[in-house]
Amino acid sequence: MIRLQNVTKTFNSDTTAVDNISFHVKEGETFGLVGTSGCGKTTTLKMINRLIEPTSGTITINGNSITSQEPQKLRRNIGYVIQDVGLFPHYTIEQNISTVPKLLEWNERRVQSRSEELLEMVGLSPEIFSERFPESLSGGQQQRVGLARALAADPSIILMDEPFGALDPITKRQIRTEVSKLFKQIKKTIVLVTHDIFEAFEMCDRLCLLDEGKMQQIGTPKELLFHPASDFVDSFLASNRFQLELLSITISNILELKENSELYWSPPSEKDQQDDIQADKSLYEILEEMEQRNHENGAIIHRIDGRVADSLSFSDLLNRFQSYKKDLKIGGEDG
């Protein structure tokens, strides 16, 4: 889908921001560019839509060089979400979302329908928000509108540069969770720049860790954690290792779920007779929810073909987690 080959960017002839990097972003995946401030991740992102031109190397999308078309035309087919959102203050929310479709000369009915569809998709009622102006929205609501605008022309690629960086921690986590679910539904190719390693682990299929403009490792979160390519990679993740391990491992990993498996909470919530659990939930989310439920004998029931195979407490889950980690480190999954 997106391929960078030996790409370098030098500023003022002597400052190399990006140094001979190569990677391939697969169609439909969320690919993260991570690293410390100044490592070259935003410069790399901006070269994909030609906001910055590379000094050397090639960038292609679906096998076609990005230089084969005018930058403005290229950008109309790539969604772009930034930290400061960049909504036009004198435009209504609907007008902001409709910017690119109108440039593409969509008819008014199609533009309005798409705007309403996207507002619904990001959890904002069109009846309430369409005619409002950005200044009347909270930071989280503005970020939702920014995402809707990026999706407006239905681009196959979305570039996101620190999209949640300006939000408070509680709002950030809520929006991040909602956007992660949305990504699974829309199946776009997404490149995400973030300095927040938790955000990267939660949202990305694969990561590229950069340092001083150079690639240090590309891989899944598990690969970076359990099979680091260098001491730098290992030390970069060290301070948050335990939480990141929990984030990178799902409940289905430690239970080796089969197609005929079911998972549910015991005891269930008051509203549910059987409170189901999604198999792709991270162990971090599972353990956090288990603590929040505050039941002395809280457990996860694993049922196969209608029969109970396991009843797992908090400590049982941690024991399975430790066993699974050992398998990973000696060359199991992703090894």
C-alpha positions in Angstrom: 0.0 0.0 0.0 2.5 2.6 1.2 6.2 2.0 0.7 9.2 4.1 1.7 12.5 3.1 0.2 15.8 4.6 1.4 14.1 7.9 2.3 16.2 10.7 3.7 15.3 14.3 4.7 18.0 16.9 5.3 17.3 20.4 6.4 19.7 23.3 5.9 22.2 20.9 4.3 23.6 19.7 7.6 20.6 18.5 9.8 19.4 15.0 8.9 15.9 14.6 10.3 15.2 11.3 8.6 18.1 9.0 7.7 17.7 6.4 5.0 14.6 4.7 6.3 12.6 2.0 4.5 9.3 0.3 5.4 6.0 -0.9 4.0 2.6 -0.2 5.4 0.1 -3.0 4.5 -3.4 -2.3 3.2 -5.9 -2.1 6.1 -3.3 -2.0 8.9 -2.7 0.7 11.5 1.0 1.4 11.5 2.6 3.5 14.2 5.6 5.8 14.1 7.0 6.1 17.6 10.0 7.5 19.4 11.2 10.5 21.4 10.6 14.1 20.4 12.7 15.1 17.4 13.3 11.5 16.2 11.8 12.2 12.8 8.4 10.6 13.0 6.3 13.7 12.0 8.8 14.5 9.2 8.3 11.0 7.9 4.5 11.3 8.1 4.5 14.6 6.2 6.6 13.2 3.4 3.9 10.7 2.6 1.4 13.4 1.6 4.2 15.8 0.4 3.8 18.4 3.0 7.6 17.9 3.2 9.5 16.7 0.1 12.2 14.0 0.7 15.8 14.9 0.0 16.4 11.4 -1.5 14.6 8.1 -1.8 11.2 7.1 -3.1 7.7 6.9 -1.7 5.0 5.0 -3.5 1.3 4.3 -2.9 -0.1 1.2 -4.6 3.1 1.1 -6.6 2.8 4.7 -7.9 5.2 7.3 -7.0 3.7 10.2 -5.0 5.5 12.6 -7.3 3.4 11.4 -10.2 0.6 13.8 -9.3 0.2 17.3 -7.9 0.5 17.6 -4.1 -3.0 19.1 -3.8 -4.6 16.3 -5.7 -2.6 13.7 -3.7 -3.8 15.2 -0.4 -7.4 15.1 -1.4 -7.2 11.4 -1.5 -5.4 11.1 1.9 -7.1 11.9 5.2 -5.1 14.0 7.6 -5.7 14.5 11.3 -3.5 16.7 13.5 -3.2 17.5 17.2 -4.6 21.0 16.9 -7.5 19.7 14.7 -7.4 22.8 12.5 -11.1 23.3 12.1 -12.1 26.5 10.3 -13.6 28.7 13.1 -16.0 30.6 10.8 -17.4 27.3 9.2 -20.2 25.2 10.8 -19.4 21.6 11.7 -21.1 20.4 8.6 -19.2 22.9 6.4 -15.9 21.8 8.0 -16.6 18.1 7.3 -17.7 19.0 3.7 -14.5 20.8 2.7 -12.9 18.1 0.6 -16.1 16.7 -0.9 -17.0 20.2 -2.2 -13.5 20.5 -3.7 -14.2 17.2 -5.4 -17.5 18.8 -6.7 -19.9 16.4 -5.0 -23.5 17.4 -5.3 -25.2 19.0 -2.3 -27.4 16.1 -1.4 -24.4 13.7 -1.4 -22.3 16.2 0.7 -25.0 16.6 3.3 -25.7 12.9 3.5 -22.0 12.1 4.0 -21.6 14.7 6.7 -24.6 13.3 8.6 -23.3 9.8 8.2 -19.9 10.7 9.6 -21.2 12.7 12.5 -23.2 9.6 13.5 -20.2 7.4 13.0 -18.0 9.5 15.4 -20.8 9.7 18.0 -22.1 13.3 17.4 -25.8 13.8 16.6 -26.2 15.7 13.3 -29.4 17.3 14.6 -27.4 18.8 17.5 -24.0 19.5 16.0 -24.3 20.2 12.2 -25.0 23.9 12.5 -22.8 24.6 15.5 -19.4 26.2 15.3 -16.1 24.8 16.5 -15.7 27.2 19.5 -18.8 25.7 21.1 -17.4 22.2 21.1 -15.2 20.5 23.7 -11.7 19.3 22.8 -12.9 15.8 22.4 -15.8 16.8 20.3 -13.5 18.8 18.0 -11.2 15.9 17.6 -14.1 13.7 16.5 -15.1 16.3 13.9 -11.4 16.4 12.8 -11.6 12.6 12.2 -14.9 12.9 10.4 -13.4 15.6 8.1 -10.5 13.3 7.3 -12.9 10.5 6.4 -15.2 12.7 4.4 -14.1 11.8 0.9 -13.7 8.2 1.9 -9.9 8.1 1.4 -8.1 4.7 1.6 -5.3 6.3 3.7 -5.5 8.3 6.9 -2.5 10.0 8.4 -2.7 11.0 12.0 -0.1 13.3 13.8 -0.4 13.2 17.6 -4.2 13.3 17.2 -5.0 13.1 20.9 -2.0 15.0 22.3 -4.0 18.1 23.3 -6.7 16.2 25.2 -6.8 15.6 29.0 -5.9 12.0 30.1 -9.5 10.9 30.7 -10.9 12.3 27.5 -7.9 11.0 25.6 -8.4 7.4 26.7 -12.2 7.6 25.9 -11.6 9.0 22.4 -8.7 6.6 21.8 -11.0 3.6 22.7 -13.8 4.9 20.4 -11.4 5.5 17.5 -9.8 2.1 17.9 -13.2 0.5 17.5 -14.0 2.7 14.5 -10.7 1.8 12.8 -11.8 -1.9 13.0 -15.0 -1.0 11.3 -13.8 1.2 8.5 -10.7 -0.9 7.6 -8.6 2.0 6.3 -4.8 2.1 6.0 -3.7 4.3 8.9 -0.3 5.8 9.8 -0.2 7.1 13.3 2.5 9.3 14.8 2.6 9.4 18.6 5.0 9.8 21.5 2.6 8.0 23.8 3.7 4.3 23.8 0.5 3.2 25.4 -1.5 4.8 22.6 0.8 3.0 20.1 0.4 -0.4 21.7 -3.4 0.0 22.0 -4.1 1.2 18.5 -1.4 -0.2 16.2 -0.9 -3.5 14.4 2.8 -2.8 13.8 5.2 -0.1 15.0 8.4 1.6 13.6 10.6 2.8 16.5 12.8 5.7 15.4 15.7 7.4 17.2 17.6 10.4 15.8 16.1 9.8 12.4 17.1 6.2 12.1 14.9 3.1 12.3 15.6 0.9 15.3 13.0 -1.8 14.8 9.8 -2.6 13.0 7.4 -5.2 14.3 4.3 -6.0 16.3 4.1 -4.7 19.9 4.8 -8.2 21.0 7.9 -8.4 18.8 9.3 -5.2 20.2 8.7 -6.2 23.8 9.7 -9.9 23.7 12.3 -9.9 20.9 13.9 -6.4 20.9 16.4 -5.8 18.1 18.8 -3.8 20.2 19.6 -2.5 23.7 18.0 0.8 22.7 14.6 -0.9 21.9 14.8 -2.8 25.1 15.6 0.3 27.2 13.0 2.4 25.4 10.2 0.1 26.7 11.7 -0.8 30.0 10.0 1.7 32.3 6.5 0.7 31.2 7.2 -2.9 30.4 4.6 -4.7 32.6 1.7 -2.5 31.5 2.8 -2.8 27.9 3.0 -6.6 28.2 -0.6 -6.6 29.5 -1.7 -4.3 26.6 0.0 -6.5 23.9 -1.5 -9.8 25.0 -5.2 -10.6 24.6 -7.5 -12.8 26.6 -7.6 -15.1 23.6 -3.8 -15.5 23.6 -3.6 -16.8 27.1 -6.6 -19.1 26.8 -5.9 -20.3 23.2 -9.6 -19.9 22.3 -11.2 -22.0 19.6 -14.1 -21.1 17.4 -16.6 -22.8 19.7 -15.4 -20.9 22.8 -17.4 -18.4 24.7 -16.3 -16.0 27.4 -18.4 -14.2 30.0 -18.2 -12.5 33.3 -19.3 -14.2 36.5 -21.2 -12.7 38.3 -22.7 -10.7 35.3 -23.7 -7.1 35.5 -27.1 -6.4 36.9 -28.6 -5.8 33.5 -27.2 -9.0 31.9 -27.9 -12.6 32.6 -24.7 -13.5 30.6 -22.2 -10.7 30.3 -20.1 -11.6 27.2 -16.4 -10.7 26.8 -14.8 -10.0 23.4 -11.9 -12.3 22.7 -9.7 -9.6 21.3 -9.7 -7.5 24.5 -6.3 -6.9 26.0 -5.4 -8.5 29.3 -4.8 -4.9 30.6 -8.5 -4.1 29.9 -9.7 -7.4 31.3 -7.9 -7.0 34.6 -8.8 -3.4 34.9 -12.5 -4.2 34.4 -12.3 -7.1 36.9 -11.0 -4.7 39.5 -13.7 -2.1 38.7 -16.5 -4.8 39.1 -15.4 -5.2 42.7 -16.8 -8.7 43.3 -14.9 -10.9 45.8 -15.4 -14.0 43.7 -15.4 -12.3 40.3 -14.2 -14.5 37.5 -14.2 -15.1 33.8 -16.0 -18.2 32.6 -14.6 -20.0 29.6 -17.1 -22.3 27.9 -16.4 -24.7 25.1 -19.4 -26.3 23.2 -21.6 -25.1 26.0 -19.5 -26.7 28.8 -17.5 -24.8 31.3 -13.8 -25.4 30.7 -12.3 -22.8 33.1 -13.4 -20.4 35.8 -10.6 -17.8 36.0 -10.0 -15.4 38.9 -7.6 -12.4 38.8 -4.7 -14.5 40.1 -5.5 -17.3 37.6 -5.3 -14.8 34.7 -1.9 -13.4 35.9 -0.6 -17.0 36.2 -1.6 -17.7 32.6 -0.1 -14.4 31.6 3.3 -15.3 33.1 3.2 -18.7 31.5 2.4 -17.2 28.1 5.2 -14.7 28.5 7.7 -17.4 29.0 6.6 -19.1 25.8 7.0 -15.9 23.9 10.5 -15.2 25.2 11.7 -18.7 24.2 10.4 -18.4 20.6 6.6 -19.0 20.8 4.1 -16.8 19.0 5.7 -13.9 17.1 9.1 -15.4 18.0 
